[in-house]
């Protein structure tokens, strides 16, 4: 079982005890949205970056090889250059295994749509480029740290002469050796592409 999109303020620490059963994938998708407290406050998020970092620390202490993925919105109304830099630094420090980044898009009828400080499209585009660079580096670092470790893989399908699968800690894997679809297998990760 793979859990997805857990709101950080709703994460019950008792959930970590369930991972001893081996039935849950070592993957947590925790929606960050911003790595800056001032931006989170404007977003009306009920947590701080300190709370978020504490949760990530607890997960990693219990499950050191777990994948921690997140969502980040860049260019939210009122986001200053300094706030964006704070978000970048926070994402680099936490070393997510994957960051899904999105530019803020104005939604008519929302409070954010009427707030002052709308961010120009070009500024959002530049910020997206920078956060995607951080995301790519973090993902590559996570993959490389997993080389030589044992993971559980769900083999999914054959494509272009290879079998594709997903590890329990959210790494896309492939092999040229024969496998069976929808089968679980424990295996060592040999290398990254």
Secondary structure in CASP SS format (residue, H / E / C, confidence):
PFRMAT SS
TARGET T0000
AUTHOR 0000-0000-0000
METHOD secondary structure of the structure
MODEL  1
X C 1.00
X C 1.00
X C 1.00
X C 1.00
X C 1.00
X E 1.00
X C 1.00
X H 1.00
X H 1.00
X H 1.00
X C 1.00
X C 1.00
X H 1.00
X H 1.00
X H 1.00
X H 1.00
X H 1.00
X H 1.00
X H 1.00
X H 1.00
X H 1.00
X C 1.00
X C 1.00
X C 1.00
X C 1.00
X C 1.00
X E 1.00
X E 1.00
X E 1.00
X E 1.00
X C 1.00
X C 1.00
X E 1.00
X C 1.00
X C 1.00
X C 1.00
X H 1.00
X H 1.00
X H 1.00
X H 1.00
X H 1.00
X H 1.00
X C 1.00
X C 1.00
X C 1.00
X C 1.00
X C 1.00
X C 1.00
X H 1.00
X H 1.00
X H 1.00
X H 1.00
X H 1.00
X H 1.00
X H 1.00
X H 1.00
X H 1.00
X H 1.00
X H 1.00
X H 1.00
X H 1.00
X H 1.00
X C 1.00
X C 1.00
X C 1.00
X C 1.00
X E 1.00
X E 1.00
X E 1.00
X E 1.00
X E 1.00
X E 1.00
X E 1.00
X E 1.00
X C 1.00
X C 1.00
X C 1.00
X C 1.00
X C 1.00
X C 1.00
X H 1.00
X H 1.00
X H 1.00
X H 1.00
X H 1.00
X H 1.00
X H 1.00
X H 1.00
X H 1.00
X H 1.00
X H 1.00
X H 1.00
X H 1.00
X H 1.00
X C 1.00
X C 1.00
X C 1.00
X E 1.00
X E 1.00
X E 1.00
X E 1.00
X E 1.00
X E 1.00
X C 1.00
X C 1.00
X C 1.00
X C 1.00
X C 1.00
X C 1.00
X C 1.00
X H 1.00
X H 1.00
X H 1.00
X H 1.00
X C 1.00
X C 1.00
X C 1.00
X C 1.00
X C 1.00
X C 1.00
X H 1.00
X H 1.00
X H 1.00
X H 1.00
X H 1.00
X H 1.00
X H 1.00
X H 1.00
X H 1.00
X H 1.00
X H 1.00
X H 1.00
X H 1.00
X H 1.00
X H 1.00
X H 1.00
X H 1.00
X H 1.00
X H 1.00
X H 1.00
X H 1.00
X H 1.00
X H 1.00
X H 1.00
X H 1.00
X H 1.00
X C 1.00
X C 1.00
X C 1.00
X E 1.00
X E 1.00
X E 1.00
X E 1.00
X E 1.00
X E 1.00
X E 1.00
X E 1.00
X E 1.00
X E 1.00
X C 1.00
X C 1.00
X E 1.00
X E 1.00
X E 1.00
X E 1.00
X E 1.00
X E 1.00
X C 1.00
X C 1.00
X C 1.00
X C 1.00
X E 1.00
X E 1.00
X E 1.00
X E 1.00
X C 1.00
X C 1.00
X C 1.00
X C 1.00
X C 1.00
X C 1.00
X C 1.00
X E 1.00
X E 1.00
X E 1.00
X E 1.00
X E 1.00
X E 1.00
X C 1.00
X C 1.00
X C 1.00
X C 1.00
X C 1.00
END
